[in-house]
Amino acid sequence: MTLHRVEIKGKSVELNRYGYLENYELWNEEIALILAKDEGLKLNPCHWQAIYFIRDYFSKYEVPPSQKVLLREIGHDLKSVKCTRKMLDDFFPAGRCDIACKIAGLPDFFCPK
């Protein structure tokens, strides 16, 4: 069930009742910014690094990465964008990926709420 749509450059993008994209393929950075704003986040380079890793990981394995996997795989790169553990903890509350996965455009059935 779709609750609302987001208009971006004249294109309508459907979100489900939890605010997740209905179609993973329609994701772009503008949509990520809107979804982040809805979550009260202003995306910084740390977030973008995590978002792109999540999308790449999901494309390859068809499941989202855990916070542990994210830190292990790109931890060294995160230092170059001044990413702190606190920033990632806010992005992955209680070790869950729901906020990060939503902003990255992943389907909600992979993201625990």
Backbone bond lengths (Angstrom), bond angles and torsions (degrees), N, CA, C in turn:
res aa  C-N    CA-C-N  psi(-1)  N-CA   C-N-CA  omega(-1)  CA-C   N-CA-C  phi
1 M - - - 1.451 - - 1.525 108.98 -
2 T 1.325 116.40 125.29 1.453 121.28 179.25 1.522 109.16 -93.53
3 L 1.319 115.95 129.33 1.454 119.92 178.58 1.511 113.13 -92.53
4 H 1.328 116.91 -39.75 1.452 117.66 -178.86 1.513 112.02 -153.36
5 R 1.302 113.67 171.01 1.455 121.62 -179.31 1.516 108.30 -122.64
6 V 1.316 114.56 152.47 1.454 121.82 174.93 1.517 106.56 -113.75
7 E 1.309 116.49 131.30 1.463 120.86 178.09 1.525 109.10 -98.47
8 I 1.329 115.62 123.54 1.459 121.29 177.96 1.522 108.12 -132.66
9 K 1.327 114.64 115.86 1.466 121.01 -179.35 1.519 111.44 50.27
10 G 1.325 116.01 44.02 1.448 121.49 177.43 1.522 115.07 77.80
11 K 1.321 117.17 2.77 1.459 120.98 179.74 1.521 109.12 -105.78
12 S 1.323 116.65 131.66 1.451 122.17 -179.29 1.527 109.72 -90.81
13 V 1.335 115.37 128.25 1.465 121.39 179.53 1.525 107.29 -119.86
14 E 1.320 116.43 125.90 1.463 121.24 -176.80 1.519 111.89 -87.51
15 L 1.327 114.47 138.94 1.459 122.33 175.30 1.517 108.33 -118.20
16 N 1.336 116.81 147.76 1.459 118.82 177.27 1.528 110.38 -82.35
17 R 1.318 116.58 -174.57 1.465 119.68 -174.43 1.516 113.56 -66.90
18 Y 1.327 117.90 -15.35 1.462 121.62 177.55 1.530 112.19 -97.28
19 G 1.325 116.51 -1.29 1.458 120.98 179.87 1.518 114.62 88.99
20 Y 1.333 117.08 12.32 1.460 121.35 177.51 1.523 109.63 -88.74
21 L 1.324 116.40 150.43 1.457 120.52 175.41 1.518 110.67 -61.69
22 E 1.292 115.94 138.54 1.456 120.28 174.27 1.524 110.72 -75.43
23 N 1.337 117.14 -30.23 1.454 121.66 -177.01 1.529 109.45 -126.50
24 Y 1.318 116.76 107.43 1.469 124.51 -179.20 1.527 111.79 -53.42
25 E 1.316 116.95 -36.72 1.466 122.09 -175.87 1.529 113.24 -68.24
26 L 1.311 118.49 -18.49 1.465 120.96 -178.47 1.525 113.64 -85.18
27 W 1.328 117.63 -3.52 1.460 121.97 -177.93 1.522 111.63 -61.23
28 N 1.332 114.48 142.22 1.461 121.42 169.40 1.529 107.49 -152.90
29 E 1.314 116.86 176.20 1.459 120.41 -176.29 1.524 112.72 -63.60
30 E 1.318 117.31 -33.43 1.465 119.53 178.40 1.527 111.16 -64.24
31 I 1.327 116.32 -40.62 1.463 120.42 177.15 1.524 109.40 -64.97
32 A 1.322 117.02 -42.01 1.467 120.44 178.18 1.521 110.91 -58.10
33 L 1.321 117.11 -41.62 1.474 120.93 179.68 1.531 111.27 -63.55
34 I 1.317 116.74 -40.47 1.465 120.78 178.88 1.527 110.58 -66.65
35 L 1.337 116.93 -45.90 1.465 120.84 179.69 1.531 110.64 -64.09
36 A 1.320 117.05 -39.03 1.464 120.69 178.36 1.526 110.65 -64.61
37 K 1.310 116.17 -42.11 1.469 120.14 178.93 1.526 110.15 -60.64
38 D 1.328 116.87 -40.21 1.466 121.11 177.21 1.529 111.84 -62.01
39 E 1.326 116.76 -27.08 1.466 122.04 178.88 1.530 111.88 -92.55
40 G 1.336 116.56 1.54 1.458 120.36 179.83 1.519 113.72 78.27
41 L 1.325 116.88 22.31 1.459 121.24 -179.47 1.518 111.77 -110.77
42 K 1.312 115.04 141.00 1.457 121.66 168.81 1.521 105.04 -107.38
43 L 1.326 116.39 115.67 1.457 120.45 -173.40 1.523 111.74 -70.97
44 N 1.327 114.35 134.69 1.456 121.07 177.69 1.532 107.77 -118.08
45 P 1.335 118.28 177.51 1.467 119.64 -178.78 1.535 113.50 -57.02
46 C 1.305 117.74 -32.04 1.465 121.77 176.91 1.531 110.12 -61.61
47 H 1.322 116.16 -47.70 1.459 120.53 179.00 1.530 111.26 -61.01
48 W 1.331 116.59 -45.65 1.458 119.64 -178.51 1.515 111.60 -61.69
49 Q 1.327 117.14 -40.17 1.465 121.08 177.19 1.536 109.34 -58.91
50 A 1.322 116.21 -45.35 1.467 120.73 179.58 1.528 111.12 -66.54
51 I 1.313 117.47 -42.50 1.470 121.66 -179.34 1.526 110.88 -59.20
52 Y 1.303 116.59 -47.96 1.469 119.12 -178.51 1.526 111.44 -68.76
53 F 1.313 117.28 -34.58 1.464 118.99 175.41 1.527 109.99 -64.11
54 I 1.337 116.88 -45.46 1.468 121.62 179.69 1.525 110.64 -58.30
55 R 1.320 116.78 -45.50 1.467 120.51 -179.72 1.531 111.20 -64.35
56 D 1.329 116.74 -44.20 1.467 120.49 179.43 1.528 110.88 -63.76
57 Y 1.320 115.48 -43.78 1.464 120.77 -179.75 1.527 109.97 -62.78
58 F 1.337 116.76 -45.44 1.461 121.14 179.58 1.534 111.09 -62.35
59 S 1.325 116.72 -41.61 1.464 120.24 178.98 1.522 111.59 -61.43
60 K 1.327 116.06 -35.49 1.463 120.61 -177.82 1.528 112.78 -81.61
61 Y 1.343 117.55 -44.39 1.472 121.49 -171.92 1.527 114.91 -108.11
62 E 1.322 118.41 -9.47 1.469 124.67 -179.85 1.526 113.54 63.57
63 V 1.312 116.45 22.35 1.464 123.80 171.06 1.526 106.71 -142.80
64 P 1.327 117.57 152.94 1.465 118.67 177.50 1.528 110.67 -77.32
65 P 1.324 117.27 153.47 1.460 119.46 177.00 1.521 110.50 -77.88
66 S 1.308 115.73 154.66 1.464 119.43 171.59 1.527 108.27 -80.26
67 Q 1.310 115.73 166.57 1.461 119.92 176.56 1.532 109.62 -60.04
68 K 1.309 116.31 -38.65 1.465 121.28 179.73 1.527 110.79 -60.84
69 V 1.313 116.91 -44.24 1.463 120.96 178.61 1.527 109.76 -64.51
70 L 1.305 116.83 -44.63 1.461 120.63 179.67 1.523 110.29 -57.34
71 L 1.323 117.14 -49.36 1.458 120.66 -178.57 1.528 111.73 -64.56
72 R 1.314 116.44 -39.59 1.459 119.95 -179.80 1.530 111.22 -67.00
73 E 1.317 116.60 -43.54 1.461 120.42 -173.66 1.524 114.07 -78.47
74 I 1.310 117.43 -36.64 1.469 117.92 -176.62 1.523 112.73 -123.44
75 G 1.301 116.81 13.43 1.458 120.42 -178.84 1.509 113.81 -53.61
76 H 1.327 117.21 -42.36 1.459 119.74 -179.51 1.522 111.39 -67.39
77 D 1.325 118.39 -34.22 1.464 121.51 177.83 1.519 111.35 -70.87
78 L 1.319 117.13 -29.64 1.459 120.53 -177.46 1.524 112.04 -66.07
79 K 1.313 117.28 -29.41 1.458 120.35 178.25 1.519 111.00 -62.83
80 S 1.320 117.61 -32.91 1.463 121.14 -178.72 1.527 112.25 -72.20
81 V 1.335 118.23 -19.67 1.467 120.82 177.88 1.521 111.10 -106.98
82 K 1.328 116.44 17.65 1.464 122.79 177.67 1.517 111.95 55.32
83 C 1.295 114.25 51.42 1.455 121.31 179.14 1.523 108.91 -96.44
84 T 1.297 115.27 130.80 1.455 119.46 178.24 1.528 110.18 -106.31
85 R 1.299 114.99 160.58 1.465 120.75 176.53 1.531 109.79 -59.47
86 K 1.331 117.39 -36.39 1.472 122.22 179.50 1.531 110.41 -60.48
87 M 1.349 116.55 -43.48 1.469 119.70 179.36 1.528 110.97 -59.97
88 L 1.322 115.40 -43.38 1.465 118.57 -179.87 1.520 111.73 -71.91
89 D 1.326 117.30 -34.62 1.467 119.61 176.79 1.524 110.73 -62.71
90 D 1.334 117.32 -37.04 1.467 120.85 176.88 1.532 110.77 -67.87
91 F 1.307 115.54 -32.40 1.462 121.79 -178.67 1.523 111.29 -79.26
92 F 1.333 116.43 -26.03 1.457 123.45 178.75 1.528 108.69 -123.04
93 P 1.333 118.72 70.34 1.460 119.34 -177.80 1.528 111.86 -59.44
94 A 1.312 115.14 132.62 1.474 122.34 179.39 1.526 112.44 56.01
95 G 1.348 116.38 27.87 1.457 120.37 178.49 1.514 114.37 77.84
96 R 1.332 117.18 2.45 1.472 121.09 -179.53 1.527 109.54 -90.79
97 C 1.300 115.59 157.61 1.468 119.37 -178.84 1.520 113.18 -102.77
98 D 1.318 120.01 12.08 1.463 119.59 -170.82 1.522 113.57 -56.56
99 I 1.318 119.09 -47.84 1.469 120.40 -178.59 1.525 110.27 -68.68
100 A 1.319 116.31 -49.02 1.465 120.27 -178.90 1.525 111.16 -61.22
101 C 1.318 116.94 -43.18 1.461 120.79 -179.59 1.526 111.79 -66.93
102 K 1.311 116.25 -38.04 1.469 119.90 177.85 1.519 109.98 -61.50
103 I 1.326 116.29 -48.35 1.463 120.69 -178.04 1.531 110.86 -66.69
104 A 1.321 116.97 -31.48 1.465 121.90 178.06 1.525 112.30 -78.25
105 G 1.334 117.30 -6.15 1.454 121.42 175.12 1.519 115.69 86.33
106 L 1.329 117.65 13.20 1.459 120.36 179.94 1.524 111.24 -71.76
107 P 1.328 117.18 152.13 1.470 120.08 176.23 1.520 111.06 -62.64
108 D 1.308 117.05 142.89 1.482 120.34 -174.67 1.515 113.55 -68.39
109 F 1.316 120.47 -21.58 1.455 119.75 -178.35 1.530 111.97 -70.43
110 F 1.324 117.97 -9.68 1.462 121.21 174.99 1.519 112.20 -96.29
111 C 1.303 117.33 -8.87 1.462 121.20 -170.51 1.525 109.79 -116.13
112 P 1.319 118.01 110.04 1.462 119.89 -179.08 1.514 111.91 -62.58
113 K 1.317 115.40 144.20 1.468 120.54 179.54 1.502 109.24 -110.76
